[in-house]
Each structure stands twice: as structure tokens, then as C-alpha cells.
Amino acid sequence: MVKAGFHVSISGTIDQAVDRAREIGCDTFQIFTRNPRGWKYKKLIAQEVQEFRHKLESDPLTPVVAHMPYLPNLSSPKKMIYNRSVKSLSAELDRCGQLGIQYLVTHLGSHMGKGQDLGLESISRAINRAVPENANEVMLLLENTAGTKNSMGSSFDDLRRILARVDDRRMVGICFDTAHAYAAGYDLHSPRGVEETLQRFGSVLGFDILKVIHLNDSKFGLGSGRDRHEHIGMGYIGEKGFRTLLKHEAVRNLPFIMETPIDDRRDELGNLRKVRELSA
């Protein structure tokens, strides 16, 4: 059986995220460590941190993954935004270390029309500044993007170019988002497409660096460049593509975390049941 879970809310106190993950039936889960829609944040409360760690120790859900907030842009050519983004990245790595979270996923941002070369250099410089500031074992995961205009990291080759500039490769890995990959032009709809995409990933990046999969269907078609998630099997990737992916020997033992919608068509439990069905 695959290891599957969801991005869950930290509403109330952060340790309640563990309870929510268990209630849904997760094997693994992802959170924001704070409000993702602003720059300002409060320090973690020691009692909540202790309770968060205690709940995970008593009944482990692993790995636990955190996601960077929305505003930071590690590719920004604007100095003030860039410096705030690097500071935010360093702070999130520290918060994950306090909570005992294994992985921090980050989007790679937009070069805002200034070119891929500048974007790639900015990202790698941000990583090389933030990671050494945190003496913990939190691994930073770079997430592939959907190929929207000026976005960074939509191709496996771009991710390789970023990683080639990273000083401490031991602390940096990849989070592969299925909806983003499909929107960027990597076919995951057919068994052949899944096989070719994974072969390409393996040849360019290698599977040792792949730590987490964001399992999301795509609301729009192959190569659309549009980042819109859909319920598992109800989008353009479809059940056949996910069945092939979930059973593929290269990735089937990795944690699969869903960021699917919640609406009147299907809830989280419905998506989890679908993943269990397709992976059986």
C-alpha cells in the first residue's frame, strides 16, 4: 500500500494538524507552519511545538512536510523582495527544525521578465545563503512548476541547473508535482507517457534526489502552463495515468501528498480512497 496524505490546516494550534491528518487517515501530511498569505508571522509557541512533536512520537506519521508561504520569490530581480524571500526561507527552515519536520517544499518563483539565467543564479544564491544558517537536518525540496510565464523550474533540466550551483547537495532534494509537470508538458496521462516522463526524470536528475510527490490531477490540458489542481482521476491526467504512476517501481515507495480541491464532487476521504483503489 502506498504512503498517502494531504496538506492539512494548522487552524487553532499547530499540533492540531497532526490530529486532522490522523482523522482523515493519512500516512503522511503537509502543513504551512504559519499564515501563508503574509510576510509577518509570530514565533512558534514552545508548548505547541512540544505537543506537535509528542503526538508524532507517540504515533508516527512520516515524513512530515512543510510548504513555504506564497509571497516569497527566490527568483525576484527586486532587491527588497529577494532579501525578504531569502530571510523567509531561512526562517521556515528554522521553524521546521523546531517542529521536527523532515522536509520543506519551496516554489522557485518568477524572474519577472529578467531572464532564466538571472533567475537560476538568484535561486541558487538564496539556497546557499539560507541553508547554512540552519544547523538542523531539514531538507529543502525544490518543487517543479507549471510553466507559467516567467516561472522558474518547470523543466527537469532547469532543476538540474539550479542544483549544480548548490553548495551542500546533501540538504537539497526535489518534490515532484504531477499537475505542474503535466501543465509544463510532461505527459502523465498514458502508461507510455508516465514511463517516458519518469525515465527522463531519472536520466536528468536521478531518483535518489526525489523525496516527495505532490499527487494532483490537472484541470487543464497537457502543456497548458496553467496551475489548477483537480481531484485524482477527474482531470486530464486521469485514472489510467495515476494507476501507472502509483504502481511504478521508481516512485511507489515515496510519500504521495495531495493538494486537491474540496467541493461537492469529492472530499479528502474520497480522494484518499481513489488513491488506495488505483494503487492496489
Secondary structure, DSSP 8 states (H G I E B T S, - for coil): --EEEEE----SSTTHHHHHHHHHT-SEEEE-SS-TT-S------HHHHHHHHHHHHHS----EEEE--SS--TT-SSHHHHHHHHHHHHHHHHHHHHHT--EEEE---B-TTS-HHHHHHHHHHHHHHHGGG--S--EEEEE-----TTBS--SHHHHHHHHHT-S-GGGEEEEEEHHHHHHTT---SSHHHHHHHHHHHHHHT-GGGEEEEE--EESS-TT-----EE-TTSSSSHHHHHHHHHH-TTTTTSEEEE----SSS--HHHHHHHHHHHH-
